[in-house]
């Protein structure tokens, strides 16, 4: 009797079982995502409004306004206009995302009122390697971006950055994750700085009664 012939049907049954289980688990995960997706997005929205006053010095939580802009390249993007309690513009916050080492990284990038320097950076979501890449959430890493110019790309180095440069030091053992964060920031600023300035010129913040209050404050 040919052993290969007798074993062949068993292999087929096992293969179909693996495929079937994969489909079942995939459908279950998709169902969970559909069910929890809106809640996750709402949590991110609330977290965003809570973080913005920390990313833009002087900004008031009640004077944060979401604005939809057409980024360079034609894609529609949302940014946040941040004003103080008197309605005076203090800066902008750009949500941005891109691929890290393990998965997608979501950031919030604070800019000053003239969109010339970074005022803060916050990691809204990440799934990088625990103990290595996920250290991009640490304040020591994030604070390196504060006051960096937007007129030249941020560069990631493995040693101490040169004084006055646009360099930041990578997280030890997580250069790819660090590079990903810098690339996400560089791309977002490149695509949105000009639309932000055009929007600011067209509709400046001067009177808080004329601007919408933060949805999170309502």
HELIX and SHEET records of a PDB file:
HELIX    1   1 UNK A    3  UNK A   55  1                                  53    
HELIX    2   2 UNK A   61  UNK A   63  5                                   3    
HELIX    3   3 UNK A  133  UNK A  137  5                                   5    
HELIX    4   4 UNK A  139  UNK A  142  1                                   4    
HELIX    5   5 UNK A  143  UNK A  145  5                                   3    
HELIX    6   6 UNK A  175  UNK A  202  1                                  28    
HELIX    7   7 UNK A  208  UNK A  210  5                                   3    
HELIX    8   8 UNK A  215  UNK A  217  5                                   3    
SHEET    1   A 5 UNK A  64  UNK A  70  0                                        
SHEET    2   A 5 UNK A  76  UNK A  83 -1                                        
SHEET    3   A 5 UNK A  89  UNK A  99 -1                                        
SHEET    4   A 5 UNK A 104  UNK A 112 -1                                        
SHEET    5   A 5 UNK A 118  UNK A 125 -1                                        
SHEET    1   B 2 UNK A 155  UNK A 157  0                                        
SHEET    2   B 2 UNK A 167  UNK A 169  1                                        
END                                                                             
